[in-house]
Amino acid sequence: MATTRVFVLVAPPGSGKGTQGVLLARRLDLPHVSTGDELRVSLYGGRLSQPNGAMGRGQLLDDNTVWRILRTRLEQPDCSRGFILDGFPRTFRQVCLFDEWTESALLGAADVLVIYLHLGMDEVRKRNDGRRFCPSCGRDYNVHYYPPRTPEVCDVCATRLARRADCVPEVLERRLAAYEKSTSVVLNTYSQ
């Protein structure tokens, strides 16, 4: 049996996991699996702004729900050779669920590489503050790093840009606190 190549990207919210994951996926010809995208599709019909949902309030969803949704995606045929996993695992319980799955579903034939993208919290806050998306076509922007040609207007379809509900300052601070609390355990576990 061939070895399955698994890359796990760990970083604070809005730090570039998705961008780096897409680039790595293209380079390695593997699917990029964004946990946030999978959860938004499953729970909110794909909308990037979910003000009434737990994610929009900056809360982590329970481990079993996240794993059930993500496992369904990872068991698709395009992931059989490997995948780039963005935003999971985030808790010790998720590490255990993921490790058990890679051992059983992949018959222990997985090379798992964890890549930690470290950014200072001031930079993370700036990146999140600048995040915008087009509610019509879904294109992403950052007013600080990748602004649209016309401020706050999509270059593709001229729709007014929106801010993700999970990037407003009070929600972001909850997300960062949850990240700091849970992800340090994940990093310690994988570094051993």
Contacts in CASP RR format, 6 or more apart in sequence:
PFRMAT RR
TARGET T0000
AUTHOR 0000-0000-0000
METHOD contacts of the structure
MODEL  1
MATTRVFVLVAPPGSGKGTQGVLLARRLDLPHVSTGDELRVSLYGGRLSQ
PNGAMGRGQLLDDNTVWRILRTRLEQPDCSRGFILDGFPRTFRQVCLFDE
WTESALLGAADVLVIYLHLGMDEVRKRNDGRRFCPSCGRDYNVHYYPPRT
PEVCDVCATRLARRADCVPEVLERRLAAYEKSTSVVLNTYSQ
1 107 0 8 1.000
1 109 0 8 1.000
2 81 0 8 1.000
2 109 0 8 1.000
3 109 0 8 1.000
3 110 0 8 1.000
3 111 0 8 1.000
4 80 0 8 1.000
4 81 0 8 1.000
4 82 0 8 1.000
4 102 0 8 1.000
4 106 0 8 1.000
4 109 0 8 1.000
4 110 0 8 1.000
4 111 0 8 1.000
5 28 0 8 1.000
5 30 0 8 1.000
5 81 0 8 1.000
5 82 0 8 1.000
5 110 0 8 1.000
5 111 0 8 1.000
5 113 0 8 1.000
6 82 0 8 1.000
6 83 0 8 1.000
6 85 0 8 1.000
6 102 0 8 1.000
6 110 0 8 1.000
6 111 0 8 1.000
6 112 0 8 1.000
6 113 0 8 1.000
7 21 0 8 1.000
7 24 0 8 1.000
7 28 0 8 1.000
7 30 0 8 1.000
7 83 0 8 1.000
7 84 0 8 1.000
7 85 0 8 1.000
7 112 0 8 1.000
7 113 0 8 1.000
7 115 0 8 1.000
8 85 0 8 1.000
8 88 0 8 1.000
8 89 0 8 1.000
8 112 0 8 1.000
8 113 0 8 1.000
8 114 0 8 1.000
8 115 0 8 1.000
8 190 0 8 1.000
9 17 0 8 1.000
9 18 0 8 1.000
9 20 0 8 1.000
9 21 0 8 1.000
9 24 0 8 1.000
9 84 0 8 1.000
9 85 0 8 1.000
9 86 0 8 1.000
9 87 0 8 1.000
9 115 0 8 1.000
9 117 0 8 1.000
10 17 0 8 1.000
10 87 0 8 1.000
10 114 0 8 1.000
10 115 0 8 1.000
10 116 0 8 1.000
10 117 0 8 1.000
10 183 0 8 1.000
10 186 0 8 1.000
10 187 0 8 1.000
10 190 0 8 1.000
11 17 0 8 1.000
11 116 0 8 1.000
11 117 0 8 1.000
11 118 0 8 1.000
11 119 0 8 1.000
12 119 0 8 1.000
12 120 0 8 1.000
12 121 0 8 1.000
12 124 0 8 1.000
12 176 0 8 1.000
12 179 0 8 1.000
12 183 0 8 1.000
13 124 0 8 1.000
13 128 0 8 1.000
13 166 0 8 1.000
13 172 0 8 1.000
13 175 0 8 1.000
13 176 0 8 1.000
13 179 0 8 1.000
14 124 0 8 1.000
14 127 0 8 1.000
14 128 0 8 1.000
14 131 0 8 1.000
14 167 0 8 1.000
15 117 0 8 1.000
15 119 0 8 1.000
15 123 0 8 1.000
15 124 0 8 1.000
15 127 0 8 1.000
16 117 0 8 1.000
16 127 0 8 1.000
17 34 0 8 1.000
17 86 0 8 1.000
17 87 0 8 1.000
17 117 0 8 1.000
18 32 0 8 1.000
18 34 0 8 1.000
18 86 0 8 1.000
20 115 0 8 1.000
20 117 0 8 1.000
21 32 0 8 1.000
21 84 0 8 1.000
21 86 0 8 1.000
22 32 0 8 1.000
24 30 0 8 1.000
24 32 0 8 1.000
24 84 0 8 1.000
25 31 0 8 1.000
25 32 0 8 1.000
25 83 0 8 1.000
25 84 0 8 1.000
28 84 0 8 1.000
30 81 0 8 1.000
30 82 0 8 1.000
30 83 0 8 1.000
30 84 0 8 1.000
31 78 0 8 1.000
31 79 0 8 1.000
31 82 0 8 1.000
31 83 0 8 1.000
31 84 0 8 1.000
32 83 0 8 1.000
32 84 0 8 1.000
32 86 0 8 1.000
33 70 0 8 1.000
33 73 0 8 1.000
33 74 0 8 1.000
33 79 0 8 1.000
33 83 0 8 1.000
33 84 0 8 1.000
33 85 0 8 1.000
33 86 0 8 1.000
34 86 0 8 1.000
34 87 0 8 1.000
35 66 0 8 1.000
35 70 0 8 1.000
35 85 0 8 1.000
35 86 0 8 1.000
35 87 0 8 1.000
35 88 0 8 1.000
36 55 0 8 1.000
36 86 0 8 1.000
36 87 0 8 1.000
37 46 0 8 1.000
38 69 0 8 1.000
38 70 0 8 1.000
38 73 0 8 1.000
39 55 0 8 1.000
39 61 0 8 1.000
39 66 0 8 1.000
39 69 0 8 1.000
40 46 0 8 1.000
40 47 0 8 1.000
40 48 0 8 1.000
40 50 0 8 1.000
40 55 0 8 1.000
42 69 0 8 1.000
43 50 0 8 1.000
43 53 0 8 1.000
43 55 0 8 1.000
43 61 0 8 1.000
43 69 0 8 1.000
44 50 0 8 1.000
44 53 0 8 1.000
44 55 0 8 1.000
48 133 0 8 1.000
48 135 0 8 1.000
48 138 0 8 1.000
48 162 0 8 1.000
48 164 0 8 1.000
49 56 0 8 1.000
49 135 0 8 1.000
49 162 0 8 1.000
49 163 0 8 1.000
49 164 0 8 1.000
49 165 0 8 1.000
50 56 0 8 1.000
50 165 0 8 1.000
50 166 0 8 1.000
51 165 0 8 1.000
54 60 0 8 1.000
54 61 0 8 1.000
55 61 0 8 1.000
55 166 0 8 1.000
56 165 0 8 1.000
56 166 0 8 1.000
56 171 0 8 1.000
57 171 0 8 1.000
57 174 0 8 1.000
58 166 0 8 1.000
58 171 0 8 1.000
58 172 0 8 1.000
58 174 0 8 1.000
58 175 0 8 1.000
58 178 0 8 1.000
59 174 0 8 1.000
59 178 0 8 1.000
60 66 0 8 1.000
60 90 0 8 1.000
60 91 0 8 1.000
60 178 0 8 1.000
60 182 0 8 1.000
63 91 0 8 1.000
63 93 0 8 1.000
63 94 0 8 1.000
63 97 0 8 1.000
66 88 0 8 1.000
66 90 0 8 1.000
66 94 0 8 1.000
67 94 0 8 1.000
67 97 0 8 1.000
67 98 0 8 1.000
70 88 0 8 1.000
71 101 0 8 1.000
73 79 0 8 1.000
74 83 0 8 1.000
74 85 0 8 1.000
74 101 0 8 1.000
74 105 0 8 1.000
75 105 0 8 1.000
82 110 0 8 1.000
88 94 0 8 1.000
88 98 0 8 1.000
89 95 0 8 1.000
89 97 0 8 1.000
89 98 0 8 1.000
89 186 0 8 1.000
90 179 0 8 1.000
90 182 0 8 1.000
90 183 0 8 1.000
90 186 0 8 1.000
91 182 0 8 1.000
91 185 0 8 1.000
91 186 0 8 1.000
92 182 0 8 1.000
92 185 0 8 1.000
92 186 0 8 1.000
92 189 0 8 1.000
94 186 0 8 1.000
95 185 0 8 1.000
95 186 0 8 1.000
95 189 0 8 1.000
95 190 0 8 1.000
102 108 0 8 1.000
102 110 0 8 1.000
102 112 0 8 1.000
114 187 0 8 1.000
114 190 0 8 1.000
116 187 0 8 1.000
119 127 0 8 1.000
121 176 0 8 1.000
124 176 0 8 1.000
125 169 0 8 1.000
125 172 0 8 1.000
125 176 0 8 1.000
126 144 0 8 1.000
127 142 0 8 1.000
127 144 0 8 1.000
127 145 0 8 1.000
128 167 0 8 1.000
128 172 0 8 1.000
129 144 0 8 1.000
129 167 0 8 1.000
129 169 0 8 1.000
129 172 0 8 1.000
130 142 0 8 1.000
130 143 0 8 1.000
130 144 0 8 1.000
130 145 0 8 1.000
130 163 0 8 1.000
130 167 0 8 1.000
131 140 0 8 1.000
131 141 0 8 1.000
131 142 0 8 1.000
131 163 0 8 1.000
131 164 0 8 1.000
131 167 0 8 1.000
132 140 0 8 1.000
132 141 0 8 1.000
132 142 0 8 1.000
132 143 0 8 1.000
132 148 0 8 1.000
132 152 0 8 1.000
132 161 0 8 1.000
132 162 0 8 1.000
132 163 0 8 1.000
133 139 0 8 1.000
133 140 0 8 1.000
133 141 0 8 1.000
133 161 0 8 1.000
133 162 0 8 1.000
133 164 0 8 1.000
134 141 0 8 1.000
134 154 0 8 1.000
134 156 0 8 1.000
134 157 0 8 1.000
134 159 0 8 1.000
134 161 0 8 1.000
134 162 0 8 1.000
135 159 0 8 1.000
135 162 0 8 1.000
136 154 0 8 1.000
136 157 0 8 1.000
136 159 0 8 1.000
137 154 0 8 1.000
137 156 0 8 1.000
137 157 0 8 1.000
137 159 0 8 1.000
139 154 0 8 1.000
139 155 0 8 1.000
139 156 0 8 1.000
140 146 0 8 1.000
141 147 0 8 1.000
141 148 0 8 1.000
141 154 0 8 1.000
141 161 0 8 1.000
143 151 0 8 1.000
143 152 0 8 1.000
148 154 0 8 1.000
148 155 0 8 1.000
148 161 0 8 1.000
149 155 0 8 1.000
152 160 0 8 1.000
152 161 0 8 1.000
153 159 0 8 1.000
153 160 0 8 1.000
153 161 0 8 1.000
154 160 0 8 1.000
154 161 0 8 1.000
165 171 0 8 1.000
166 172 0 8 1.000
166 175 0 8 1.000
END
